[in-house]
Amino acid sequence: MKVYHKTIAVTKDDLDDLNHVNNVRYLQWVQDISKEHWQASASKEVQDNHMWVVSTHYLEYKSAAVLNDVIELKTYIKKSEGAISIRIVEMKNAKTNKLILKSKTEWCLLNSKSLRPIRVSEKIKNIFID
């Protein structure tokens, strides 16, 4: 599978009352990198005719990130079946390589005009294969 990478630095705005990255921020980063991967990989025509919505998110927290940590994110599509694609996002501390979070999200593909679910075609599957 084609892997998409991104690096971010933790800022004060990312922190919760314990001075760790807020859970909501992690979820936002999962959604952000997923959208960026789609936009960087799919043609304008494909993007104009399709959109993704979340069916389920599963986040597994392994360690905490704190102010000024640099986090390496990576994402890829694990599998697609019917209208659903399962996307994995992993976040690691760039300095220690320690896993911070792993998420599994089920994304449902919609026709952007009718907003109805549609099967993930071979054309779209191939966007995410090396």
NUKE-117140 format. One line per 5 residues: number of its first residue (from 1); their letters; for each residue x, y, z of N, C-alpha, C. Coordinates in nm, 4 decimals, decimal comma, always signed. Example, Ala and Ser with C-alpha at 12.3 -4.5 7.8 and 13.67 -1.06 7.14 Angstrom:
NUKE-117140
1) AS) +1,3190:-0,5690:+0,7800:+1,2300:-0,4500:+0,7800:+1,3200:-0,3300:+0,7800 | +1,2850:-0,2250:+0,7080:+1,3670:-0,1060:+0,7140:+1,2900:+0,0030:+0,7870
//
This chain:
NUKE-117140
1) MKVYH) +0,0830:-0,1191:+0,0000:+0,0000:+0,0000:+0,0000:+0,0873:+0,1252:+0,0000 | +0,0375:+0,2269:-0,0647:+0,1061:+0,3551:-0,0682:+0,0902:+0,4232:+0,0678 | +0,2025:+0,4595:+0,1279:+0,2026:+0,5218:+0,2603:+0,2232:+0,6715:+0,2444 | +0,1476:+0,7484:+0,3210:+0,1590:+0,8936:+0,3216:+0,2140:+0,9355:+0,4566 | +0,3139:+1,0237:+0,4555:+0,3811:+1,0674:+0,5786:+0,3635:+1,2169:+0,6013
6) KTIAV) +0,3720:+1,2531:+0,7273:+0,3634:+1,3934:+0,7679:+0,4319:+1,4065:+0,9036 | +0,4932:+1,5200:+0,9290:+0,5551:+1,5465:+1,0587:+0,4944:+1,6737:+1,1161 | +0,4626:+1,6690:+1,2456:+0,4084:+1,7869:+1,3132:+0,4807:+1,8064:+1,4460 | +0,4793:+1,9288:+1,4937:+0,5361:+1,9606:+1,6246:+0,4221:+1,9999:+1,7179 | +0,4269:+1,9491:+1,8391:+0,3229:+1,9770:+1,9387:+0,3382:+2,1202:+1,9890
11) TKDDL) +0,2266:+2,1938:+1,9865:+0,2246:+2,3315:+2,0357:+0,1396:+2,3393:+2,1627 | +0,1443:+2,4523:+2,2269:+0,0675:+2,4745:+2,3504:-0,0823:+2,4541:+2,3264 | -0,1309:+2,4929:+2,2101:-0,2731:+2,4786:+2,1780:-0,3176:+2,3327:+2,1663 | -0,2226:+2,2398:+2,1543:-0,2552:+2,0979:+2,1406:-0,2753:+2,0283:+2,2753 | -0,2429:+2,0965:+2,3845:-0,2360:+2,0319:+2,5156:-0,3671:+2,0359:+2,5927
16) DDLNH) -0,3832:+1,9355:+2,6808:-0,4982:+1,9300:+2,7703:-0,4560:+1,9771:+2,9106 | -0,5406:+1,9544:+3,0086:-0,5126:+1,9986:+3,1459:-0,3958:+1,9248:+3,2109 | -0,3573:+1,8107:+3,1550:-0,2439:+1,7337:+3,2072:-0,1135:+1,7668:+3,1336 | -0,1209:+1,8638:+3,0422:-0,0072:+1,9024:+2,9579:+0,0386:+1,7909:+2,8643 | -0,0562:+1,7051:+2,8264:-0,0367:+1,6052:+2,7217:-0,1202:+1,6494:+2,6020
21) VNNVR) -0,0911:+1,5941:+2,4850:-0,1754:+1,6247:+2,3696:-0,3176:+1,5770:+2,3995 | -0,4134:+1,6648:+2,3740:-0,5544:+1,6383:+2,3965:-0,6034:+1,5287:+2,3013 | -0,6887:+1,4395:+2,3513:-0,7427:+1,3308:+2,2691:-0,8143:+1,3823:+2,1446 | -0,8837:+1,4931:+2,1587:-0,9545:+1,5509:+2,0449:-0,8562:+1,5954:+1,9366 | -0,7403:+1,6439:+1,9769:-0,6384:+1,6864:+1,8807:-0,5853:+1,5660:+1,8020
26) YLQWV) -0,5620:+1,4544:+1,8716:-0,5176:+1,3340:+1,8004:-0,6191:+1,2950:+1,6930 | -0,7464:+1,2982:+1,7300:-0,8503:+1,2635:+1,6342:-0,8504:+1,3606:+1,5167 | -0,8301:+1,4886:+1,5429:-0,8223:+1,5871:+1,4353:-0,7054:+1,5554:+1,3426 | -0,5913:+1,5183:+1,4000:-0,4740:+1,4833:+1,3179:-0,5006:+1,3586:+1,2331 | -0,5748:+1,2625:+1,2886:-0,6122:+1,1432:+1,2112:-0,6942:+1,1855:+1,0905
31) QDISK) -0,7919:+1,2706:+1,1123:-0,8759:+1,3161:+1,0014:-0,7966:+1,4021:+0,9032 | -0,7101:+1,4877:+0,9548:-0,6318:+1,5761:+0,8668:-0,5409:+1,4975:+0,7732 | -0,4646:+1,4020:+0,8272:-0,3719:+1,3284:+0,7418:-0,4478:+1,2401:+0,6423 | -0,5632:+1,1887:+0,6836:-0,6453:+1,1078:+0,5927:-0,6913:+1,1908:+0,4737 | -0,7404:+1,3096:+0,5021:-0,7863:+1,4002:+0,3954:-0,6700:+1,4420:+0,3059
36) EHWQA) -0,5558:+1,4744:+0,3661:-0,4389:+1,5146:+0,2876:-0,3923:+1,4025:+0,1952 | -0,3953:+1,2786:+0,2442:-0,3544:+1,1647:+0,1614:-0,4467:+1,1524:+0,0399 | -0,5766:+1,1636:+0,0626:-0,6750:+1,1582:-0,0461:-0,6500:+1,2702:-0,1467 | -0,6333:+1,3924:-0,0973:-0,6154:+1,5073:-0,1871:-0,4832:+1,5006:-0,2629 | -0,3798:+1,4444:-0,2015:-0,2497:+1,4347:-0,2682:-0,2456:+1,3201:-0,3695
41) SASKE) -0,3365:+1,2239:-0,3563:-0,3291:+1,1028:-0,4379:-0,4332:+1,0951:-0,5498 | -0,5526:+1,1433:-0,5238:-0,6620:+1,1308:-0,6211:-0,6651:+1,2507:-0,7150 | -0,7029:+1,2248:-0,8386:-0,7154:+1,3332:-0,9365:-0,8300:+1,4262:-0,8983 | -0,8292:+1,5447:-0,9555:-0,9366:+1,6414:-0,9303:-1,0716:+1,5824:-0,9710 | -1,0736:+1,5128:-1,0839:-1,1987:+1,4526:-1,1317:-1,2526:+1,3506:-1,0313
46) VQDNH) -1,1656:+1,2659:-0,9809:-1,2083:+1,1660:-0,8829:-1,2563:+1,2356:-0,7559 | -1,1835:+1,3364:-0,7102:-1,2236:+1,4102:-0,5896:-1,3564:+1,4825:-0,6091 | -1,3784:+1,5358:-0,7279:-1,5032:+1,6078:-0,7553:-1,6258:+1,5157:-0,7510 | -1,6044:+1,3864:-0,7792:-1,7170:+1,2933:-0,7891:-1,7340:+1,2019:-0,6682 | -1,6384:+1,2082:-0,5755:-1,6410:+1,1189:-0,4595:-1,6051:+1,1947:-0,3332
51) MWVVS) -1,6575:+1,1466:-0,2220:-1,6179:+1,2012:-0,0919:-1,6242:+1,0896:+0,0110 | -1,5532:+1,1100:+0,1197:-1,5460:+1,0104:+0,2259:-1,6104:+1,0643:+0,3535 | -1,6812:+0,9767:+0,4240:-1,7328:+1,0095:+0,5563:-1,6930:+0,8975:+0,6519 | -1,6757:+0,9332:+0,7771:-1,6346:+0,8359:+0,8776:-1,7537:+0,7513:+0,9217 | -1,7303:+0,6226:+0,9263:-1,8280:+0,5295:+0,9817:-1,7918:+0,4985:+1,1273
56) THYLE) -1,6645:+0,4656:+1,1514:-1,6180:+0,4410:+1,2878:-1,4715:+0,4830:+1,3019 | -1,4359:+0,5252:+1,4223:-1,2963:+0,5526:+1,4590:-1,2620:+0,4613:+1,5762 | -1,1453:+0,4024:+1,5713:-1,0927:+0,3295:+1,6857:-0,9518:+0,3817:+1,7083 | -0,9274:+0,4423:+1,8250:-0,7960:+0,4964:+1,8580:-0,7395:+0,4212:+1,9769 | -0,6161:+0,3773:+1,9618:-0,5464:+0,3070:+2,0690:-0,4267:+0,3924:+2,1105
61) YKSAA) -0,4328:+0,4414:+2,2326:-0,3281:+0,5287:+2,2853:-0,2202:+0,4436:+2,3510 | -0,0945:+0,4654:+2,3118:+0,0169:+0,3868:+2,3638:+0,1080:+0,4673:+2,4558 | +0,1239:+0,5961:+2,4267:+0,2052:+0,6840:+2,5112:+0,1607:+0,8276:+2,4871 | +0,2092:+0,9182:+2,5703:+0,1658:+1,0577:+2,5611:+0,2687:+1,1419:+2,4857 | +0,2189:+1,2420:+2,4168:+0,3050:+1,3433:+2,3548:+0,2869:+1,4725:+2,4342
66) VLNDV) +0,3957:+1,5490:+2,4433:+0,3948:+1,6726:+2,5217:+0,4480:+1,7883:+2,4368 | +0,4455:+1,9061:+2,4949:+0,4883:+2,0276:+2,4270:+0,6249:+2,0101:+2,3609 | +0,6348:+2,0543:+2,2375:+0,7560:+2,0533:+2,1539:+0,7968:+1,9169:+2,1019 | +0,7251:+1,8103:+2,1364:+0,7534:+1,6817:+2,0736:+0,7289:+1,6937:+1,9239 | +0,8100:+1,6248:+1,8470:+0,7890:+1,6148:+1,7030:+0,7299:+1,4761:+1,6773
71) IELKT) +0,6183:+1,4755:+1,6073:+0,5452:+1,3511:+1,5837:+0,5466:+1,3185:+1,4347 | +0,5848:+1,1951:+1,4053:+0,5788:+1,1447:+1,2684:+0,4481:+1,0683:+1,2529 | +0,3690:+1,1078:+1,1552:+0,2430:+1,0411:+1,1253:+0,2575:+0,9666:+0,9945 | +0,1949:+0,8511:+0,9877:+0,1868:+0,7808:+0,8599:+0,0492:+0,7205:+0,8475 | +0,0019:+0,7114:+0,7251:-0,1297:+0,6542:+0,7003:-0,1278:+0,5731:+0,5722
76) YIKKS) -0,2159:+0,4748:+0,5688:-0,2325:+0,3909:+0,4508:-0,3682:+0,3221:+0,4585 | -0,4136:+0,2741:+0,3433:-0,5375:+0,1986:+0,3371:-0,5032:+0,0513:+0,3591 | -0,5639:-0,0087:+0,4600:-0,5378:-0,1502:+0,4896:-0,6167:-0,2399:+0,3947 | -0,7451:-0,2059:+0,3750:-0,8269:-0,2825:+0,2800:-0,9523:-0,2042:+0,2454 | -1,0105:-0,2410:+0,1327:-1,1364:-0,1814:+0,0887:-1,2297:-0,2936:+0,0475
81) EGAIS) -1,3548:-0,2795:+0,0911:-1,4556:-0,3782:+0,0564:-1,5907:-0,3093:+0,0518 | -1,6631:-0,3296:-0,0571:-1,7911:-0,2614:-0,0725:-1,7678:-0,1115:-0,0754 | -1,8396:-0,0375:+0,0068:-1,8252:+0,1084:+0,0119:-1,7267:+0,1527:+0,1204 | -1,6658:+0,0562:+0,1931:-1,5826:+0,0883:+0,3093:-1,4337:+0,0659:+0,2813 | -1,3535:+0,1632:+0,3239:-1,2077:+0,1477:+0,3257:-1,1615:+0,1609:+0,4695
86) IRIVE) -1,0722:+0,0717:+0,5080:-1,0143:+0,0779:+0,6420:-0,8789:+0,1450:+0,6318 | -0,8671:+0,2587:+0,6995:-0,7449:+0,3384:+0,6976:-0,6764:+0,3291:+0,8335 | -0,5463:+0,3066:+0,8299:-0,4639:+0,3017:+0,9501:-0,3842:+0,4316:+0,9581 | -0,3747:+0,4887:+1,0776:-0,2869:+0,6028:+1,1043:-0,2034:+0,5666:+1,2262 | -0,0730:+0,5852:+1,2132:+0,0173:+0,5641:+1,3254:+0,0913:+0,6935:+1,3530
91) MKNAK) +0,1093:+0,7221:+1,4818:+0,1852:+0,8402:+1,5244:+0,2971:+0,7933:+1,6161 | +0,4194:+0,8360:+1,5828:+0,5362:+0,7992:+1,6629:+0,6141:+0,9241:+1,7005 | +0,6789:+0,9181:+1,8158:+0,7700:+1,0240:+1,8561:+0,8904:+1,0183:+1,7625 | +0,9205:+1,1287:+1,6947:+1,0274:+1,1312:+1,5951:+1,1646:+1,1079:+1,6568 | +1,1819:+1,1468:+1,7803:+1,3122:+1,1336:+1,8467:+1,3355:+0,9915:+1,8994
96) TNKLI) +1,2329:+0,9328:+1,9608:+1,2482:+0,8021:+2,0251:+1,1929:+0,6865:+1,9423 | +1,1151:+0,7177:+1,8398:+1,0460:+0,6196:+1,7556:+0,9408:+0,5404:+1,8346 | +0,9034:+0,5894:+1,9510:+0,8040:+0,5226:+2,0355:+0,6640:+0,5502:+1,9807 | +0,5843:+0,4436:+1,9708:+0,4475:+0,4572:+1,9223:+0,3630:+0,5345:+2,0230 | +0,2969:+0,6376:+1,9733:+0,2083:+0,7202:+2,0560:+0,0632:+0,6755:+2,0394
101) LKSKT) +0,0244:+0,6521:+1,9149:-0,1155:+0,6214:+1,8860:-0,1236:+0,5408:+1,7581 | -0,2201:+0,4501:+1,7544:-0,2545:+0,3802:+1,6313:-0,4053:+0,3859:+1,6181 | -0,4510:+0,4259:+1,5011:-0,5957:+0,4328:+1,4799:-0,6359:+0,3481:+1,3607 | -0,7592:+0,3025:+1,3672:-0,8225:+0,2308:+1,2561:-0,9555:+0,2999:+1,2330 | -0,9738:+0,3529:+1,1138:-1,0969:+0,4238:+1,0814:-1,1625:+0,3590:+0,9608
106) EWCLL) -1,2917:+0,3374:+0,9708:-1,3691:+0,2917:+0,8553:-1,4289:+0,4144:+0,7889 | -1,3892:+0,4353:+0,6636:-1,4387:+0,5462:+0,5836:-1,5344:+0,4907:+0,4789 | -1,6483:+0,5549:+0,4630:-1,7476:+0,5151:+0,3637:-1,7386:+0,6098:+0,2441 | -1,7280:+0,5534:+0,1251:-1,7198:+0,6326:+0,0025:-1,8605:+0,6713:-0,0431 | -1,8768:+0,7999:-0,0727:-2,0049:+0,8517:-0,1210:-1,9899:+0,9113:-0,2602
111) NSKSL) -2,0969:+0,9042:-0,3363:-2,1073:+0,9828:-0,4585:-2,1298:+1,1261:-0,4119 | -2,0463:+1,2186:-0,4556:-2,0540:+1,3555:-0,4033:-2,1785:+1,4313:-0,4495 | -2,2454:+1,3823:-0,5513:-2,3675:+1,4488:-0,5987:-2,4906:+1,3979:-0,5229 | -2,5050:+1,2658:-0,5147:-2,6234:+1,2074:-0,4495:-2,6050:+1,1888:-0,2994 | -2,4794:+1,1915:-0,2536:-2,4431:+1,1658:-0,1139:-2,4844:+1,0252:-0,0691
116) RPIRV) -2,4895:+0,9333:-0,1641:-2,5220:+0,7940:-0,1356:-2,3941:+0,7113:-0,1392 | -2,3857:+0,6078:-0,0543:-2,2681:+0,5199:-0,0567:-2,2536:+0,4507:-0,1915 | -2,1279:+0,4352:-0,2334:-2,0968:+0,3621:-0,3566:-1,9772:+0,2711:-0,3311 | -1,9673:+0,1655:-0,4093:-1,8566:+0,0709:-0,3967:-1,7243:+0,1405:-0,4294 | -1,6219:+0,1003:-0,3584:-1,4872:+0,1489:-0,3882:-1,4409:+0,0747:-0,5134
121) SEKIK) -1,4306:+0,1475:-0,6239:-1,3950:+0,0867:-0,7516:-1,2470:+0,0477:-0,7548 | -1,2104:-0,0346:-0,8507:-1,0707:-0,0713:-0,8693:-0,9869:+0,0545:-0,8982 | -1,0442:+0,1475:-0,9728:-0,9737:+0,2735:-1,0031:-0,9353:+0,3461:-0,8740 | -1,0285:+0,3536:-0,7802:-0,9997:+0,4217:-0,6546:-0,9062:+0,3378:-0,5669 | -0,9260:+0,2066:-0,5630:-0,8333:+0,1199:-0,4877:-0,6907:+0,1391:-0,5378
126) NIFID) -0,6756:+0,1474:-0,6683:-0,5418:+0,1578:-0,7275:-0,4715:+0,2893:-0,6951 | -0,5457:+0,3903:-0,6554:-0,4852:+0,5186:-0,6149:-0,3911:+0,4970:-0,4969 | -0,4250:+0,4004:-0,4125:-0,3514:+0,3803:-0,2870:-0,2581:+0,2595:-0,2891 | -0,2340:+0,2040:-0,4081:-0,1432:+0,0893:-0,4219:-0,0172:+0,1352:-0,4934 | +0,0978:+0,0923:-0,4406:+0,2259:+0,1246:-0,5058:+0,2410:+0,0508:-0,6363
//
